[in-house]
Amino acid sequence: MASLTHDLLPAEIDVASDSQRLFALFFSGAFVDLIVLGLFAQYTHRVYIANFSTAVFAAVVLQVLLKLTVIAEHRILGRLKNWSKFPRLLVAWLILIGSKFIILGALSLAFGEDVHFRGFYHGVVWLILVAVTMLAAEEVVVRFYRRLR
């Protein structure tokens, strides 16, 4: 393994800047999202993607919107830290579920009929399933990455 590492990596490795780490986070996240989106489109009739190029752009849009949702949730719940547990849980649920309707609208606006989810509530249930799968897959990748030390 040491030889492989030596052959593929430069002799000097600089510590990554915050911008580089953020790029790596979004790039790997969008790649994972592309894989998940593609698998759902291929193996279910509830997720439709017109072509690969559309899937790539949809994965990037989903990555950005999902990250913005997580940021919004953390910031809003940070301001509500003095609230009791149940109202905070309710607000978190409203943010996470409500954001999926916004994401569904954004995808519809950006891609029209080239990307759509079928099923209950205009496909939002399948969008939630896809989003949860994306977040879980991203977490698996991050945990694997951290174990490589």
C-alpha positions as CSV (number, residue, x, y, z in Angstrom):
1,M,0.0,0.0,0.0
2,A,2.9,2.4,0.8
3,S,4.2,2.0,-2.8
4,L,0.8,2.7,-4.3
5,T,0.4,5.8,-2.1
6,H,3.9,6.9,-3.1
7,D,3.2,6.5,-6.8
8,L,-0.2,8.3,-6.8
9,L,0.4,11.2,-4.4
10,P,2.9,14.0,-4.6
11,A,6.0,13.9,-2.5
12,E,4.8,16.9,-0.4
13,I,1.2,17.1,0.8
14,D,0.0,20.4,1.9
15,V,-2.7,20.7,4.5
16,A,-6.0,21.4,2.6
17,S,-7.4,24.8,2.9
18,D,-11.0,25.4,4.0
19,S,-12.0,26.1,0.4
20,Q,-10.4,22.9,-0.8
21,R,-12.1,20.9,2.0
22,L,-15.5,22.5,1.1
23,F,-15.0,21.7,-2.6
24,A,-14.1,18.1,-1.7
25,L,-17.2,17.9,0.5
26,F,-19.5,19.2,-2.2
27,F,-17.9,17.2,-5.0
28,S,-18.0,13.9,-3.2
29,G,-21.5,14.7,-2.0
30,A,-22.7,15.5,-5.5
31,F,-21.1,12.3,-6.8
32,V,-22.8,10.2,-4.1
33,D,-26.1,12.0,-4.9
34,L,-25.6,11.2,-8.6
35,I,-25.2,7.5,-7.8
36,V,-28.2,7.4,-5.6
37,L,-30.4,9.3,-8.0
38,G,-29.3,7.2,-10.9
39,L,-30.0,4.0,-9.0
40,F,-33.4,5.1,-8.0
41,A,-34.2,6.2,-11.6
42,Q,-32.9,2.9,-12.9
43,Y,-34.6,0.5,-10.5
44,T,-37.9,2.3,-9.6
45,H,-40.7,3.7,-11.8
46,R,-41.2,6.5,-9.2
47,V,-38.1,8.5,-10.1
48,Y,-37.6,9.7,-13.6
49,I,-34.5,11.3,-15.0
50,A,-34.5,12.0,-18.8
51,N,-30.7,11.4,-19.3
52,F,-27.3,11.3,-17.7
53,S,-26.5,15.0,-18.2
54,T,-29.7,15.9,-16.5
55,A,-28.9,13.5,-13.6
56,V,-25.5,15.2,-13.1
57,F,-27.1,18.7,-12.9
58,A,-30.0,17.5,-10.7
59,A,-27.5,15.8,-8.3
60,V,-25.6,19.1,-8.0
61,V,-28.8,21.1,-7.4
62,L,-29.9,18.5,-4.9
63,Q,-26.5,18.6,-3.1
64,V,-26.7,22.4,-2.8
65,L,-30.3,22.4,-1.6
66,L,-29.8,19.6,0.9
67,K,-26.8,21.3,2.4
68,L,-28.7,24.6,2.6
69,T,-31.5,22.7,4.4
70,V,-29.0,21.3,6.9
71,I,-27.4,24.7,7.5
72,A,-30.9,26.3,8.0
73,E,-31.9,23.6,10.4
74,H,-28.8,24.0,12.5
75,R,-29.0,27.8,12.6
76,I,-32.7,27.9,13.4
77,L,-32.5,25.2,16.1
78,G,-29.4,27.0,17.5
79,R,-31.6,30.0,18.1
80,L,-34.2,27.9,19.7
81,K,-31.9,26.0,22.1
82,N,-33.8,27.4,25.1
83,W,-37.1,25.9,23.9
84,S,-38.2,22.6,25.3
85,K,-37.5,19.4,23.3
86,F,-40.9,18.8,21.7
87,P,-41.3,22.3,20.1
88,R,-37.7,22.1,18.8
89,L,-38.4,18.6,17.4
90,L,-41.5,19.9,15.7
91,V,-39.6,22.9,14.2
92,A,-36.9,20.5,12.9
93,W,-39.5,18.2,11.4
94,L,-41.2,21.2,9.7
95,I,-37.9,22.4,8.3
96,L,-36.8,19.0,7.0
97,I,-40.2,18.0,5.5
98,G,-41.1,21.5,4.3
99,S,-37.8,21.9,2.6
100,K,-38.5,18.8,0.4
101,F,-41.5,20.6,-1.1
102,I,-39.2,23.6,-1.9
103,I,-36.7,21.2,-3.4
104,L,-39.4,19.5,-5.4
105,G,-40.5,22.9,-6.7
106,A,-36.9,23.9,-7.5
107,L,-36.3,20.7,-9.4
108,S,-39.5,21.1,-11.3
109,L,-38.6,24.7,-12.1
110,A,-35.1,23.9,-13.2
111,F,-35.7,20.7,-15.1
112,G,-39.4,20.6,-15.9
113,E,-40.4,17.1,-17.0
114,D,-36.8,15.9,-17.3
115,V,-36.7,15.2,-13.6
116,H,-39.8,14.2,-11.6
117,F,-40.9,12.0,-8.8
118,R,-44.2,10.1,-9.0
119,G,-46.4,9.0,-6.2
120,F,-48.2,10.5,-3.2
121,Y,-48.3,14.2,-2.8
122,H,-46.8,14.8,-6.3
123,G,-43.8,12.5,-5.5
124,V,-42.6,14.2,-2.4
125,V,-42.6,10.9,-0.5
126,W,-40.2,9.5,-3.1
127,L,-38.1,12.7,-2.9
128,I,-37.9,12.3,0.8
129,L,-36.8,8.6,0.4
130,V,-34.2,9.6,-2.2
131,A,-32.9,12.5,0.0
132,V,-32.7,10.3,3.2
133,T,-30.8,7.7,1.1
134,M,-28.5,10.4,-0.2
135,L,-27.7,11.6,3.3
136,A,-27.2,8.1,4.6
137,A,-24.9,7.3,1.7
138,E,-22.9,10.5,2.2
139,E,-22.5,9.6,5.9
140,V,-21.2,6.1,5.0
141,V,-18.6,7.7,2.7
142,V,-17.6,10.3,5.3
143,R,-17.2,7.6,7.9
144,F,-15.1,5.4,5.5
145,Y,-12.9,8.4,4.7
146,R,-12.3,9.2,8.4
147,R,-11.2,5.6,9.0
148,L,-8.5,5.9,6.3
149,R,-6.1,7.7,8.7
